[in-house]
Amino acid sequence: MPFRGRRPVRGSALRARVLAACAALLTVAAGLAVRAGADGAFAKYAGSALYTVLLCALVAFCAPRARPLAVAGIGLGLSWAVEFFQLTGVPAGLSARSAVARLVLGSTFNGPDLFWYVVGAAVAWGVHAGVRRGFRPRAVA
């Protein structure tokens, strides 16, 4: 009888999810550290890049078998979608009423953020590709 429903999580997928969850927690910690220890343009744009890194970690958690380039592309696309959504004014209204909405959606469009999201996606891609390469089984000589 064929398997119906969700596929069981295998060892490599479970390991990928654990690593993605750890990456997400480290990214949040880095964001809080930047927010507490820096200000001005550095803090703002580091936060933008880290936002995309966090989204990439969440995508990797949800799709543990996805390739690093796909994870980075989806994280970047989500970041850009949220930034362009800010042009509607809806996030600003939600952010005025909710701290969570302010953290997730922001409030106002800022063009330079689009570049820093690319930086964050590139960093996430590099780390993901490096970690993934490190866990590949090696041929025994």
N, C-alpha and C positions, 0 to 999 in steps of 0.2 A: 504494500500500500504506500503510495507516495506521501511524503511529508507535507502537511498543510499547515499554514500558519507561519509564525515567526521562526526564522532559523535560529538554532541555538548559538549562543556566543561561544566561540572557540577560544583557545588560549591566546592566540595572537591578537584577536579582536579585543579580548578582555584586557590584555596588556596595553593595547593602543588606547582603549578608553581610560584606563587608569592614568597613563601618561598624559592624555588630553586633559583629564580632570586636574591633575597636578599642574599642568601648564596654565590652566585657567586660574587656579588659585594663586600661582606665582604672579600671573599677570595682574590680577586684582591687587595683590600686595604691592607690586611695583607701582601701579597707578596711585594707590593710597600714599606710598612713600614719596612719589613725585609731587603729589598734591600737598603733602605736609612739609616737604623740604625745599620746594622751589616755587617760583612764581613767574609771572610774565609770559613771554612768548615760548620759552623753553617748556614750561609746565603745560601750557595749552596744547602745543603741538606734540609733545611727548604723550599727553593724554589721548590725542587723536590717533596716533600710531598704536598705542596700547589698546585702544578701543577695537581696532581691527584685529590685532593679535588675539584679543579675547574672543571675538567672533570666530576667528579661525580655529581656536581651541575648542569652541563649542560645536563647530561644524565637524571637526575631527572626532569629537566625542560621539556625536550623533551618527556619523558615517565612518566607523573606524577603518574600513578598507579603502576609503577614498585616497586617491593619489594626492601628494602634497600640492601640485599645481592646481588641482580641482578645489582642494580645501582653501587655498589662498585666493583663488578666483571667486569662490562663493562668498568668502569673508569680505573681500573687497567690494563685490557687488552689493552685499547687504549694507556695508558702510556707506557706499555712495547712495543707495536707495534712501537710507535714513537722512542723509544730508540734504538730498533733493526734496524729501518730504517736508523738511523744515521751511521750504519756500511757501508751503500752503498755509502756514500759521497755526495749523492744528497742534503740532508739538509745543509751540509756545503757550497755547492755552492749557494744554495738559500739564506742562512743566510748571505753570503758575500754581497749580493745585496739588502737585505731587512731586516729591523729591525723587522717587523712583523713575517717574516719567522724565524728569530732568536729566537723570543719569543715563537712561537708556536712549532717549530720543533727542536730547539737547533742546534748544529753543530757537536759535536763529542760524540761518545759512551763513557759512563762511567758506568762500572759495578755496583758500589755501589748505583747508582740511582735506580736500580731495587728494592733494599731493601727499599729505602725511598718512592718509589711509593706504596709499600705494607703498609707502615706506614700511608701514606695519605689516602689510600683506607679504612684502618681500622678506622681511625678517621672519615671519611665521613660516613662509615657504622654506627658507633656508634651514631653520631649526627642524621643521618636520622632515624634510628630505634627509638631513644629517642623522636624525634619530632613527628614521626608517632604514637608512643604509646600515646603521650600526647594529640593527637587529636581524639582518638577513643571515640566513645560515651560510656558513662558509664551507667551501669544498675542502675535504680532507685530502692531504697529499699522500 
